[in-house]
Amino acid sequence: RFVWVSVFTLGCAVGSVTPVSTLKVKNKAPAEVQITAEQLLREAKERELELLPPPPKQKITDEEELNDYKLKKRKGFEDNIRKNRTVISNWIKYAQWEESLKEILRARSIYERALDVDHRNITLWLKYAEMEMKSRQVNHARNIWDRAITILPRVNQFWYKYTYMEEMLGNVAGCRQAFERWMEWEPDEQAWHSYINFELRYKEVDKVKNWIKYGRFEEKHGYIAHSRKVYERAVEFFGEDYVDENLFVAFAKFEETQKEFERVRVIYKYALDRIPKHQAQELFKFYTMFEKKFGDRRGIEDVIVNKRRFQYEEEVKANPHNYDAWFDYLRLVENDADPDTVREVYERAIANIPPIQEKRHWKRYIYLWINYALYEELEVKDAEKTRQVYQASLDLIPHKKFTFAKIWLLYAQFEIRQKNLQGSRRVMGTAIGKCPKNKLLKGYIELELQLREFDRCRKLYEKYLEFSPENCTTWIKFSELETILGDVERARAIFELAIGQPRLDMPEVLWKSYIDFEIEQEEFENTRNLYKRLLQRTQHVKVWISYAKYELSIDGPDRLQKCRQIFEEANKGMRNCEEKEERLMLLESWRDFEREFGSESSMERVRKLMPDKVKKRRKLTAEDGSDAGWEEYYDYIFPEDAANQPNLKLLAMAKMWKRQQMVEDEDDNKSPEESPEVAENDKSPQESPEVAEETQTTSDEPAAPPEAERDAEMDRDDEGSSESDSDDDEGKKESKSGGEDKE
């Protein structure tokens, strides 16, 4: 464009003002002096023919104009980027303009787009990180530096700025970590000096890593002896108070490269004995890897066991009263340690006595003593040590507050295994004297039974019953012992004493055992007397049924009659029973008996005694006294009870009689012209005593007395409606409604 404009200008200056289209060239020969394109451009530049005046300043007064201005500028930047995406300066100008408007998110997005175009541009990374640091976005800046040194690790400028930023922020550990990453790329000498100066500024002259680098330096240049001396000096310099697992790992790896496997093993073991277990995870890891590569099976197992031992050590140190951790630790050392080591762990475990003298806190702890004693007896075979463990545990337990029968019994059984019978009895006697309890007495009795010392068993049972006379199981076991020994009268006397006790925990079991005992002895009359004595104390339906079955089981000509008589007595005795289900159970049992052994008449008699099942409703009340609705339930109406109650329809008949009187008064007030037939037709069926009697007896149930009928009517008013499952009750309701309709 500049060329053509210059040509046109020169043409106008040399020639006339005649338009170019009308000029005709007369001399077409070349000019003596030729003008080049460069000369034309230079002359155009000198004359500044293309200078444009600066754009006018624009003042923005409202938000709408500002948005239009932003849109216009962004459109211009985007157009420039679309024309040539590889010109990074356009991206940087665009991002810096957004940064000047405090649009950090937009600027960050522009830089990220630019990095997608050219991620190896150093200026772009620097501008991006500087923007984040200016806006105090430290984490974003740290992230950018980390990406930059990862993508372009050989650009020292990134490392310098990154470490400088971390140091200015006071993040010494982060700065050191950045230097360590930088040193892995083996930079030039100036980088190492920067790292050294940094450590000198913070007086870190004794760091383990410096010793390790020194040792590796000597090893790299072939000075093996010097390298070993460096590691040894480092171990001596730090001592046992400031040991570091990285130093020992590096030392062990150095010896491993020199094929000194025994030295490696000694170094690892030395370190594991002195470094805290929670700080030696890497040490365990490398030790395990070493044993897997160069050790045998025993060595690998030792490493694993030691690692688990260290874990358990940390657990019991954190909480000495964590008895489950002690159990796991003891199981580990019992399988792979000598007796002295196991004893040491047991002694440490039992030294952690529960702080509170409550049995629930001692239940886990006491098993440490039990396991200790069993280990000494079964594994070590040391009887005297086992006896000492049992004795020490019994001296420790506060027997006045609580005791543990298990440890007393184990101690006694241990003495028997040692053929020390007197010692075993002495232990049990001491236990019963200090803290008598059921388990101790039972265990002592079982012990004497196994020894066939029956006289001692009798004395122990007597002591047991003096201690706990309400224990029915003890009475039964005592009687069984006498029965086995053939002393029937003594066994019967024990049962008599037992049922005469004022308080028993399971009297039904005791009576059943006594009855079974008499049946076994074939004392039928004694058994009947026992049933009668039991029925004097309780009228339970199961007792009656058992009594009837017992009479049925005895061979005799009158066994059916006796059984039926017992059912009769039971039915009479249970008429006043409030539990109607039990009475129904008795009748069902009686019915089954009659079906199998009775006649049609006896079966019919029992069938007439069976109750009717009636569904009723009752009002429920909540705990706070509010109304909780209604509940349906089933009730049983026995014919015998209905026969003893007043007539349930007496109240209804009284109401009908009153209405009848009112109708007669109305008839007396009527005119004499009315015919008597009309009065007869208006007469209700209930007016006739025959009709009333027929309505009363429509049901198969007998009539009830007036008082009961009134009570029943009041109950029906309280309970609401009741539904009868029997046809008889429906007949009653129909007859009653029929009478009311007639009225």
Secondary structure as UniProt FT lines:
FT   HELIX           2..14
FT   HELIX           20..22
FT   HELIX           37..47
FT   TURN            48..50
FT   HELIX           63..83
FT   TURN            85..86
FT   HELIX           88..100
FT   TURN            101..102
FT   HELIX           104..117
FT   TURN            119..120
FT   HELIX           122..134
FT   TURN            135..136
FT   HELIX           138..151
FT   TURN            153..154
FT   HELIX           156..168
FT   TURN            169..170
FT   HELIX           172..184
FT   HELIX           189..201
FT   TURN            202..203
FT   HELIX           208..220
FT   TURN            221..222
FT   HELIX           224..238
FT   TURN            239..241
FT   HELIX           245..257
FT   TURN            258..259
FT   HELIX           261..274
FT   HELIX           277..279
FT   HELIX           281..294
FT   HELIX           297..318
FT   TURN            320..321
FT   HELIX           323..336
FT   HELIX           339..350
FT   HELIX           359..362
FT   TURN            363..365
FT   HELIX           366..374
FT   HELIX           375..380
FT   HELIX           383..396
FT   TURN            399..401
FT   HELIX           405..417
FT   TURN            418..419
FT   HELIX           421..434
FT   HELIX           438..450
FT   TURN            451..452
FT   HELIX           454..467
FT   TURN            469..470
FT   HELIX           472..484
FT   TURN            485..486
FT   HELIX           488..499
FT   HELIX           507..520
FT   TURN            521..522
FT   HELIX           524..537
FT   HELIX           541..553
FT   TURN            557..558
FT   HELIX           559..573
FT   TURN            574..576
FT   HELIX           580..597
FT   HELIX           600..609
FT   STRAND          612..621
FT   TURN            623..624
FT   STRAND          627..637
FT   HELIX           639..644
FT   TURN            648..649
FT   HELIX           650..668
FT   TURN            672..673
FT   HELIX           676..682
FT   HELIX           685..687
FT   HELIX           689..696
FT   HELIX           706..719
FT   STRAND          723..724
FT   HELIX           727..742
//
